[in-house]
């Protein structure tokens, strides 16, 4: 399982758009965007309230086969 302390989350407004995303940065530098937030406070609330569940889901989701 991934150590949640080694992953950083940041609320980011997309350039020239009103949409916000949460950027998750993994220990290896890989970045993922979690989309669908209308403002900064909504994105920050997701980080506080929902990021742990997201990390748990990421750790247990089916992996694609090569």
C-alpha positions as CSV (number, residue, x, y, z in Angstrom):
1,X,0.0,0.0,0.0
2,X,1.1,3.5,-0.7
3,X,2.2,5.7,2.2
4,X,-0.2,8.7,2.0
5,X,2.5,10.9,3.6
6,X,4.7,10.5,0.5
7,X,1.9,11.8,-1.8
8,X,1.2,15.5,-2.0
9,X,-2.1,17.1,-3.0
10,X,-2.6,20.6,-4.3
11,X,-5.7,22.5,-5.5
12,X,-4.9,24.1,-8.9
13,X,-7.0,26.3,-11.2
14,X,-6.6,25.3,-14.8
15,X,-5.3,28.1,-17.1
16,X,-7.9,30.3,-18.6
17,X,-10.8,28.2,-17.1
18,X,-12.9,28.4,-14.1
19,X,-12.4,24.7,-13.4
20,X,-10.2,23.5,-10.5
21,X,-8.4,20.2,-10.2
22,X,-6.5,18.5,-7.4
23,X,-3.0,17.5,-8.4
24,X,-1.7,14.4,-6.8
25,X,2.0,14.0,-7.0
26,X,3.4,10.6,-6.3
27,X,6.8,9.9,-4.7
28,X,8.3,9.1,-8.2
29,X,7.2,12.5,-9.5
30,X,4.2,11.2,-11.5
31,X,1.3,13.6,-11.4
32,X,-2.4,12.8,-11.6
33,X,-5.3,15.2,-11.8
34,X,-8.6,14.7,-10.0
35,X,-11.1,16.7,-11.9
36,X,-14.6,18.2,-11.3
37,X,-14.2,21.0,-8.8
38,X,-15.8,24.4,-9.3
39,X,-13.6,26.4,-7.0
40,X,-10.6,26.4,-4.7
41,X,-12.5,25.7,-1.5
42,X,-14.2,22.6,-3.1
43,X,-10.9,21.2,-4.2
44,X,-9.3,21.8,-0.8
45,X,-12.3,20.2,1.0
46,X,-11.8,17.1,-1.2
47,X,-8.1,17.0,-0.1
48,X,-9.1,17.1,3.5
49,X,-12.2,14.9,3.4
50,X,-11.8,12.5,0.5
51,X,-8.2,12.0,-0.5
52,X,-7.7,9.2,2.0
53,X,-10.5,7.2,0.5
54,X,-9.1,7.9,-3.0
55,X,-5.7,6.6,-2.0
56,X,-7.3,3.4,-0.6
57,X,-9.2,3.0,-3.8
58,X,-6.1,3.5,-5.9
59,X,-4.2,0.9,-3.8
60,X,-6.9,-1.7,-4.4
61,X,-8.2,-1.0,-7.9
62,X,-7.7,-3.6,-10.6
63,X,-4.4,-3.2,-12.5
64,X,-4.5,-3.2,-16.3
65,X,-2.8,-6.2,-18.0
66,X,0.1,-5.7,-20.4
